[in-house]
Amino acid sequence: MTKNTNKAADFWVGCAMMVVSIIFFVSAWKMPDSPRGIGPGDYPMFVCVLLFILGLVQALRVLVTEKGIPGIDWQGVNKRFLLRAFIMFAATFLYYFLMRIIGFPITTMVYLFGSMMFFGYKNKIKAAIISVVFTLFVYLLFVRVFQVLLPSGFLI
């Protein structure tokens, strides 16, 4: 990729981060309040605000240094990389929306395992163990220590 294409990618990724942060912020805002501790939407809203600020800084930095929006040299763009990035982006959105229906534990285990396989991790047994252990650790940390209610879905 050329330098100009990298700058254009930086600008558009910053803009995408802002849009995604707004979408997730609005969704987290609709989550119910918790009778104790931090509610299930409080931490995601905090992360969304940070994501929005970082995306804004990234986009503005390109605008200031390049004195406008740089063009993209489509000849230098790796189309396979873009497709893989889009697939992972779509999988992340699917994970987020299914989490409310199926619950955090199951969707997170499936998402982590699928992500490891997608990125070429070969050891399926180790990937499954990592997915289960990490999910249980995060679930117990948030529910027991931070007292944050995570979506449990219909199975838990």
C-alpha positions, 0 to 999 in steps of 0.5 A: 500500500502506498503512503496515501492509501495508508493515510486514507485507511487511517481516516476511514477507520477513525470514522468507522470507529466513531460510527460503531461507538455511537451504535454500541453506545445507543444499544448499551444505553437501552440496557436495564439498570442494575439494582446493585453495582455497575449496570450491564450497559455502564462499562460498554458506554465508557468504552464507547466514549473512549472509542469515539474519542480515539476515532475522532483523534485519528481522523482529525490527525489525518485531516490536519497532516494531509490538509484534507481527505487523502484519496485511496490508491485501489491498485495497492489495496490488498483485497483479501485482507479487506474481505477478512476484515469485513468478515471479522467485523460482521462476526463481531456484530453477530456476536454482539446481537446474539449475546442478548438472545443466547447469553454471554457465556455461550456466544463468547466461547463460540466467538473466541473459538471461531476467531482463533480458527479464522485466524489460523490457529491449528490446535482445536483442543487448545483453542476450545480450552482457551475459549472456555477458561477465558469466558468463565474467568471473564464471566466470574470476574464481572458477575462476582467481583465487579457485580456487573450483570452480563446477558445470560440468555435462555440457557443460564 
